[in-house]
Amino acid sequence: MQCHRVNEVLELLKPYWLKNKELSLMEVLTLLSKESGFEEPLDKLSDEVIIYHLKMDQTEKGEMIPGIKKDCEDDFQTALLKARGLL
């Protein structure tokens, strides 16, 4: 489980870090925490905050949030039937 999370962070971090090549890893993490509105000390920054912020950084403005997109249904009736466990 942890290996998957490490791979996901590294995969998401690469394009973000390439946009900020001049920064060290700690500076990149500090920038991430500031951009995400995280106000606690950097050692309290969770993987979830990092992953979510990096996913949102790669999402075009106006595009649906990645975590919601997978559950979205165009048809209300289909959504209702899935919610009731009938599909």
Secondary structure, 3 states (H helix, E strand, C coil): CHHHHHHHHHHHHHHHHHHCCCCCHHHHHHHHHHHCCCCCCHHHCCHHHHHHHHHHHCCCCCCCCHHHHCCCCCCHHHHHHHHCCCC
